[in-house]
Amino acid sequence: MAHQGDGERYAAIGERLGEEFDGVHGGETVARCVSAARYGAEEVTGAAPPDLVERIARRHLEVLATVAAEKRRRARRSSLDNAP
């Protein structure tokens, strides 16, 4: 059940994570992760406390950053393999 002020709490989470992942993820990606974390927490536990939502969203963003870094690393390595 949504309470008055919940939107502000979740917006604040998005702002904090946006600053934390500035230069890594765009605002839209951060917002999607916060939203997914909120709805996932509600589905699993029946509630979405902001601290839980923030931890889940942060972890999602960390994983996305790790995957992106690995893809870049592999792309650089494969382009070096094709060098004359």
N, CA, C and O atoms as a MOPAC input file, in Angstrom:
PM7 MOZYME 1SCF
protein

 N      0.83800 1    -1.16900 1     0.00000 1
 C      0.00000 1     0.00000 1     0.00000 1
 C      0.89100 1     1.24300 1     0.00000 1
 O      1.81500 1     1.35800 1     0.80400 1
 N      0.60300 1     2.15000 1    -0.89700 1
 C      1.38900 1     3.37300 1    -0.98900 1
 C      0.94200 1     4.36400 1     0.06800 1
 O     -0.24800 1     4.50300 1     0.35200 1
 N      1.90100 1     5.03800 1     0.63500 1
 C      1.62300 1     6.06100 1     1.63100 1
 C      2.07000 1     7.41000 1     1.10000 1
 O      2.94400 1     7.49600 1     0.23700 1
 N      1.46500 1     8.44700 1     1.62000 1
 C      1.86000 1     9.78000 1     1.22300 1
 C      3.33600 1     9.97000 1     1.56500 1
 O      3.77500 1     9.61400 1     2.65900 1
 N      4.07800 1    10.51500 1     0.65400 1
 C      5.50400 1    10.71300 1     0.87900 1
 C      6.36800 1     9.59500 1     0.33300 1
 O      7.58500 1     9.75400 1     0.23400 1
 N      5.75800 1     8.44100 1    -0.03300 1
 C      6.54300 1     7.32800 1    -0.57000 1
 C      7.26700 1     7.73400 1    -1.85300 1
 O      8.43100 1     7.38800 1    -2.05100 1
 N      6.57700 1     8.46500 1    -2.71800 1
 C      7.19500 1     8.89300 1    -3.96800 1
 C      8.43900 1     9.72500 1    -3.71800 1
 O      9.43600 1     9.59700 1    -4.42900 1
 N      8.37600 1    10.57400 1    -2.71000 1
 C      9.52900 1    11.40400 1    -2.36800 1
 C     10.70000 1    10.54700 1    -1.87500 1
 O     11.85600 1    10.79700 1    -2.21500 1
 N     10.37400 1     9.53400 1    -1.07100 1
 C     11.43200 1     8.64700 1    -0.56500 1
 C     12.13600 1     7.93600 1    -1.70200 1
 O     13.36400 1     7.87200 1    -1.74600 1
 N     11.33800 1     7.39700 1    -2.63000 1
 C     11.92200 1     6.65500 1    -3.73600 1
 C     12.63800 1     7.59500 1    -4.70700 1
 O     13.63600 1     7.20800 1    -5.31400 1
 N     12.14600 1     8.80900 1    -4.85900 1
 C     12.83100 1     9.80200 1    -5.69300 1
 C     14.20200 1    10.11900 1    -5.09200 1
 O     15.18700 1    10.26700 1    -5.81500 1
 N     14.25000 1    10.22100 1    -3.76900 1
 C     15.52300 1    10.49200 1    -3.09000 1
 C     16.50600 1     9.34300 1    -3.31900 1
 O     17.70500 1     9.57400 1    -3.47300 1
 N     16.00700 1     8.12200 1    -3.34000 1
 C     16.86700 1     6.96600 1    -3.62500 1
 C     17.44600 1     7.10400 1    -5.02200 1
 O     18.64200 1     6.90300 1    -5.23200 1
 N     16.58900 1     7.44900 1    -5.97400 1
 C     17.05000 1     7.63900 1    -7.34900 1
 C     18.09400 1     8.72900 1    -7.45900 1
 O     19.05900 1     8.59400 1    -8.21100 1
 N     17.91000 1     9.80900 1    -6.71900 1
 C     18.88200 1    10.90300 1    -6.74600 1
 C     20.22600 1    10.45400 1    -6.17000 1
 O     21.28000 1    10.72800 1    -6.74500 1
 N     20.17800 1     9.76200 1    -5.03100 1
 C     21.42900 1     9.28800 1    -4.41300 1
 C     22.17100 1     8.32500 1    -5.33900 1
 O     23.37700 1     8.45000 1    -5.55500 1
 N     21.42400 1     7.36500 1    -5.87800 1
 C     22.07000 1     6.37700 1    -6.75200 1
 C     22.52200 1     7.02300 1    -8.06100 1
 O     23.54000 1     6.62700 1    -8.62800 1
 N     21.77300 1     8.00900 1    -8.54000 1
 C     22.17900 1     8.73300 1    -9.74500 1
 C     23.51400 1     9.41800 1    -9.54600 1
 O     24.36300 1     9.40400 1   -10.43700 1
 N     23.70300 1    10.01400 1    -8.38800 1
 C     24.98300 1    10.65400 1    -8.07400 1
 C     26.09400 1     9.60800 1    -7.91700 1
 O     27.21700 1     9.79400 1    -8.38600 1
 N     25.75100 1     8.51200 1    -7.25200 1
 C     26.74700 1     7.46000 1    -7.01000 1
 C     27.23100 1     6.83000 1    -8.31600 1
 O     28.41000 1     6.50500 1    -8.45700 1
 N     26.31300 1     6.66100 1    -9.26600 1
 C     26.65200 1     5.99400 1   -10.52100 1
 C     26.76600 1     6.97300 1   -11.68500 1
 O     26.66800 1     6.57200 1   -12.84400 1
 N     26.97200 1     8.24700 1   -11.38500 1
 C     27.14100 1     9.26600 1   -12.41500 1
 C     28.32900 1     8.88800 1   -13.29000 1
 O     29.40300 1     8.56200 1   -12.78500 1
 N     28.13300 1     8.93200 1   -14.59000 1
 C     29.19400 1     8.55000 1   -15.51100 1
 C     29.23100 1     7.06000 1   -15.80100 1
 O     29.95600 1     6.61400 1   -16.68900 1
 N     28.45600 1     6.29700 1   -15.05900 1
 C     28.39100 1     4.84900 1   -15.26600 1
 C     27.05000 1     4.47300 1   -15.89000 1
 O     26.99100 1     3.74200 1   -16.87900 1
 N     25.97200 1     4.99000 1   -15.29000 1
 C     24.61600 1     4.72000 1   -15.76500 1
 C     23.86400 1     6.03100 1   -15.90500 1
 O     24.06000 1     6.96500 1   -15.12700 1
 N     23.00600 1     6.08400 1   -16.90200 1
 C     22.15100 1     7.24700 1   -17.08700 1
 C     21.00000 1     7.25200 1   -16.09500 1
 O     20.72400 1     6.24700 1   -15.44000 1
 N     20.33900 1     8.38100 1   -15.99200 1
 C     19.22700 1     8.53700 1   -15.06500 1
 C     18.08400 1     7.57200 1   -15.32100 1
 O     17.43700 1     7.10900 1   -14.38200 1
 N     17.83100 1     7.26600 1   -16.59200 1
 C     16.74700 1     6.34300 1   -16.93100 1
 C     17.03700 1     4.93600 1   -16.40600 1
 O     16.13800 1     4.25900 1   -15.90700 1
 N     18.27200 1     4.50700 1   -16.51900 1
 C     18.65800 1     3.18700 1   -16.01100 1
 C     18.51700 1     3.13300 1   -14.49600 1
 O     18.02000 1     2.14900 1   -13.94900 1
 N     18.95100 1     4.18700 1   -13.82400 1
 C     18.82900 1     4.25000 1   -12.36700 1
 C     17.35600 1     4.19500 1   -11.97200 1
 O     16.98600 1     3.45100 1   -11.06400 1
 N     16.51900 1     4.97300 1   -12.64300 1
 C     15.08600 1     4.99700 1   -12.32100 1
 C     14.45100 1     3.62200 1   -12.53300 1
 O     13.62900 1     3.18300 1   -11.72900 1
 N     14.83600 1     2.94600 1   -13.61800 1
 C     14.28500 1     1.60400 1   -13.87000 1
 C     14.71000 1     0.62200 1   -12.79200 1
 O     13.91200 1    -0.21700 1   -12.37200 1
 N     15.95200 1     0.71200 1   -12.33800 1
 C     16.42600 1    -0.19400 1   -11.28800 1
 C     15.71800 1     0.07200 1    -9.96700 1
 O     15.37000 1    -0.86800 1    -9.25300 1
 N     15.50100 1     1.33800 1    -9.63500 1
 C     14.78000 1     1.66100 1    -8.39800 1
 C     13.34900 1     1.14100 1    -8.48700 1
 O     12.83900 1     0.55600 1    -7.53100 1
 N     12.70600 1     1.35000 1    -9.62000 1
 C     11.33100 1     0.87700 1    -9.80100 1
 C     11.25400 1    -0.65100 1    -9.72400 1
 O     10.37400 1    -1.20100 1    -9.06200 1
 N     12.17300 1    -1.32300 1   -10.40000 1
 C     12.18300 1    -2.78800 1   -10.37000 1
 C     12.43400 1    -3.30500 1    -8.95600 1
 O     11.81400 1    -4.27600 1    -8.52000 1
 N     13.34400 1    -2.65200 1    -8.25000 1
 C     13.63800 1    -3.06300 1    -6.87400 1
 C     12.42500 1    -2.86800 1    -5.97400 1
 O     12.13300 1    -3.71000 1    -5.12500 1
 N     11.72700 1    -1.76400 1    -6.16300 1
 C     10.53600 1    -1.47900 1    -5.35300 1
 C      9.45600 1    -2.52500 1    -5.58500 1
 O      8.91100 1    -3.08700 1    -4.63500 1
 N      9.15200 1    -2.78300 1    -6.84600 1
 C      8.09800 1    -3.74700 1    -7.13200 1
 C      8.52000 1    -5.16900 1    -6.79900 1
 O      7.68600 1    -5.97500 1    -6.38900 1
 N      9.77800 1    -5.48900 1    -6.96300 1
 C     10.26800 1    -6.81300 1    -6.58500 1
 C     10.18100 1    -7.02600 1    -5.08900 1
 O      9.77100 1    -8.09500 1    -4.63700 1
 N     10.56000 1    -6.02200 1    -4.31800 1
 C     10.47700 1    -6.13600 1    -2.85700 1
 C      9.02600 1    -6.29600 1    -2.41500 1
 O      8.72000 1    -7.10400 1    -1.53800 1
 N      8.13500 1    -5.51700 1    -3.03200 1
 C      6.71300 1    -5.64000 1    -2.68200 1
 C      6.18400 1    -7.02700 1    -2.99800 1
 O      5.41300 1    -7.59700 1    -2.22500 1
 N      6.59600 1    -7.56600 1    -4.13000 1
 C      6.11100 1    -8.88600 1    -4.53400 1
 C      6.62400 1    -9.98900 1    -3.60800 1
 O      5.88200 1   -10.90400 1    -3.25400 1
 N      7.87700 1    -9.89800 1    -3.22500 1
 C      8.48800 1   -10.95700 1    -2.42400 1
 C      8.12900 1   -10.84100 1    -0.94300 1
 O      7.79100 1   -11.83500 1    -0.30000 1
 N      8.20500 1    -9.63000 1    -0.41200 1
 C      8.02200 1    -9.46400 1     1.03500 1
 C      6.69200 1    -8.83400 1     1.41900 1
 O      6.31300 1    -8.85300 1     2.59000 1
 N      5.97800 1    -8.27200 1     0.44000 1
 C      4.72300 1    -7.60000 1     0.74700 1
 C      4.90500 1    -6.14900 1     1.15000 1
 O      3.93000 1    -5.45800 1     1.44400 1
 N      6.13900 1    -5.68300 1     1.16500 1
 C      6.42700 1    -4.29500 1     1.52000 1
 C      7.68400 1    -3.86800 1     0.77100 1
 O      8.44400 1    -4.70100 1     0.28000 1
 N      7.88500 1    -2.57000 1     0.69400 1
 C      9.07100 1    -2.06000 1     0.00800 1
 C      9.71400 1    -0.95500 1     0.83300 1
 O      9.66400 1     0.21600 1     0.45700 1
 N     10.32500 1    -1.33000 1     1.97100 1
 C     10.99400 1    -0.30300 1     2.76400 1
 C     12.10500 1     0.35400 1     1.94300 1
 O     12.84600 1    -0.33600 1     1.24300 1
 N     12.22300 1     1.65900 1     2.02200 1
 C     13.20600 1     2.36200 1     1.20600 1
 C     14.63600 1     1.83500 1     1.34900 1
 O     15.37000 1     1.79400 1     0.36200 1
 N     15.04300 1     1.43400 1     2.54500 1
 C     16.41500 1     0.92700 1     2.69100 1
 C     16.61800 1    -0.36000 1     1.90100 1
 O     17.68500 1    -0.56600 1     1.32200 1
 N     15.62200 1    -1.21900 1     1.87000 1
 C     15.70800 1    -2.45700 1     1.09300 1
 C     15.72000 1    -2.13900 1    -0.39600 1
 O     16.51600 1    -2.70400 1    -1.14500 1
 N     14.84900 1    -1.24500 1    -0.82400 1
 C     14.78100 1    -0.86200 1    -2.23100 1
 C     16.13000 1    -0.29400 1    -2.67200 1
 O     16.62200 1    -0.62800 1    -3.75000 1
 N     16.72000 1     0.55100 1    -1.85300 1
 C     18.00700 1     1.14100 1    -2.20700 1
 C     19.10500 1     0.08700 1    -2.31200 1
 O     19.92200 1     0.13600 1    -3.23100 1
 N     19.12900 1    -0.85500 1    -1.38900 1
 C     20.15700 1    -1.91100 1    -1.44500 1
 C     20.00000 1    -2.76800 1    -2.69400 1
 O     20.98300 1    -3.09100 1    -3.36100 1
 N     18.75800 1    -3.13600 1    -3.00800 1
 C     18.50900 1    -3.97100 1    -4.19300 1
 C     18.88200 1    -3.20600 1    -5.45600 1
 O     19.57200 1    -3.74200 1    -6.32300 1
 N     18.43600 1    -1.96700 1    -5.56900 1
 C     18.71800 1    -1.16600 1    -6.76200 1
 C     20.22200 1    -0.94600 1    -6.91900 1
 O     20.74600 1    -1.03800 1    -8.03000 1
 N     20.91400 1    -0.66200 1    -5.83200 1
 C     22.36900 1    -0.46200 1    -5.89800 1
 C     23.04700 1    -1.73300 1    -6.41900 1
 O     23.93900 1    -1.66800 1    -7.26500 1
 N     22.62000 1    -2.86700 1    -5.91300 1
 C     23.22500 1    -4.13100 1    -6.34700 1
 C     22.96200 1    -4.36300 1    -7.83600 1
 O     23.86100 1    -4.79600 1    -8.55700 1
 N     21.74800 1    -4.08200 1    -8.30400 1
 C     21.43900 1    -4.22000 1    -9.73500 1
 C     22.36800 1    -3.33400 1   -10.55700 1
 O     22.91600 1    -3.77200 1   -11.56800 1
 N     22.54200 1    -2.10200 1   -10.12800 1
 C     23.39300 1    -1.16700 1   -10.85800 1
 C     24.84800 1    -1.61600 1   -10.84700 1
 O     25.55100 1    -1.46000 1   -11.84500 1
 N     25.30100 1    -2.16700 1    -9.73800 1
 C     26.66800 1    -2.68400 1    -9.66900 1
 C     26.86500 1    -3.83500 1   -10.65000 1
 O     27.88200 1    -3.90700 1   -11.34000 1
 N     25.88400 1    -4.73300 1   -10.70600 1
 C     25.97900 1    -5.87500 1   -11.62000 1
 C     25.97800 1    -5.39000 1   -13.06500 1
 O     26.77300 1    -5.86700 1   -13.87600 1
 N     25.10000 1    -4.45200 1   -13.39500 1
 C     25.06800 1    -3.91100 1   -14.75300 1
 C     26.40500 1    -3.26500 1   -15.11800 1
 O     26.87600 1    -3.41500 1   -16.24600 1
 N     27.01200 1    -2.55600 1   -14.18400 1
 C     28.30900 1    -1.92200 1   -14.43000 1
 C     29.39100 1    -2.97100 1   -14.65400 1
 O     30.25100 1    -2.80000 1   -15.51800 1
 N     29.35500 1    -4.04300 1   -13.89200 1
 C     30.33200 1    -5.12000 1   -14.04200 1
 C     30.20100 1    -5.78700 1   -15.40200 1
 O     31.20300 1    -6.05100 1   -16.06600 1
 N     28.98300 1    -6.06000 1   -15.81500 1
 C     28.74500 1    -6.68800 1   -17.11500 1
 C     29.21600 1    -5.77700 1   -18.24500 1
 O     29.84900 1    -6.24100 1   -19.19300 1
 N     28.90900 1    -4.48300 1   -18.14800 1
 C     29.32800 1    -3.53400 1   -19.18100 1
 C     30.85500 1    -3.45800 1   -19.25400 1
 O     31.42000 1    -3.41300 1   -20.34700 1
 N     31.51400 1    -3.44500 1   -18.11600 1
 C     32.98000 1    -3.39500 1   -18.09700 1
 C     33.56900 1    -4.65400 1   -18.72200 1
 O     34.55300 1    -4.58300 1   -19.45800 1
 N     32.97700 1    -5.79000 1   -18.43200 1
 C     33.46500 1    -7.04700 1   -19.01300 1
 C     33.27100 1    -7.05900 1   -20.52100 1
 O     34.14300 1    -7.53500 1   -21.24700 1
 N     32.15200 1    -6.54900 1   -21.00400 1
 C     31.92000 1    -6.48900 1   -22.45300 1
 C     32.94700 1    -5.57900 1   -23.12100 1
 O     33.46300 1    -5.90400 1   -24.19000 1
 N     33.24400 1    -4.43700 1   -22.49100 1
 C     34.24600 1    -3.52900 1   -23.04800 1
 C     35.62200 1    -4.19300 1   -23.07400 1
 O     36.36700 1    -4.06500 1   -24.04600 1
 N     35.94600 1    -4.90400 1   -21.99300 1
 C     37.24000 1    -5.58500 1   -21.91900 1
 C     37.36600 1    -6.62500 1   -23.02700 1
 O     38.40400 1    -6.72100 1   -23.68200 1
 N     36.31300 1    -7.39500 1   -23.23200 1
 C     36.34800 1    -8.42700 1   -24.27600 1
 C     36.41900 1    -7.80900 1   -25.66300 1
 O     37.11000 1    -8.32400 1   -26.54200 1
 N     35.70700 1    -6.70900 1   -25.85900 1
 C     35.72600 1    -6.04700 1   -27.16200 1
 C     37.12500 1    -5.52000 1   -27.46800 1
 O     37.59800 1    -5.64100 1   -28.59800 1
 N     37.78600 1    -4.93800 1   -26.47700 1
 C     39.15500 1    -4.44500 1   -26.68100 1
 C     40.10100 1    -5.59400 1   -27.01100 1
 O     40.94400 1    -5.48800 1   -27.90200 1
 N     39.94800 1    -6.68200 1   -26.28100 1
 C     40.84200 1    -7.82600 1   -26.47900 1
 C     40.61600 1    -8.42100 1   -27.86200 1
 O     41.58400 1    -8.74500 1   -28.55000 1
 N     39.36100 1    -8.57400 1   -28.29000 1
 C     39.11000 1    -9.17500 1   -29.59700 1
 C     39.54700 1    -8.24900 1   -30.72800 1
 O     39.95000 1    -8.72500 1   -31.78900 1
 N     39.47300 1    -6.92400 1   -30.51700 1
 C     39.94100 1    -6.02200 1   -31.57000 1
 C     41.46500 1    -6.07500 1   -31.67500 1
 O     42.01400 1    -5.87500 1   -32.75800 1
 N     42.15300 1    -6.34200 1   -30.56600 1
 C     43.60500 1    -6.50200 1   -30.60600 1
 C     43.98900 1    -7.79600 1   -31.32000 1
 O     45.01200 1    -7.85800 1   -32.00100 1
 N     43.16200 1    -8.82300 1   -31.15900 1
 C     43.44100 1   -10.10400 1   -31.82400 1
 C     43.35300 1    -9.98400 1   -33.32800 1
 O     43.97200 1   -10.76900 1   -34.04700 1
 N     42.58900 1    -9.01000 1   -33.82200 1
 C     42.40100 1    -8.84200 1   -35.26400 1
 C     43.42700 1    -7.88500 1   -35.88300 1
 O     43.39600 1    -7.63000 1   -37.08700 1
 N     44.32000 1    -7.36700 1   -35.06500 1
 C     45.29200 1    -6.40300 1   -35.58100 1
 C     46.29600 1    -7.10000 1   -36.48600 1
 O     46.65800 1    -8.25100 1   -36.24300 1
 N     46.75000 1    -6.40600 1   -37.53400 1
 C     47.72700 1    -7.03200 1   -38.45900 1
 C     49.08400 1    -7.20600 1   -37.81300 1
 O     50.01000 1    -7.71200 1   -38.44800 1

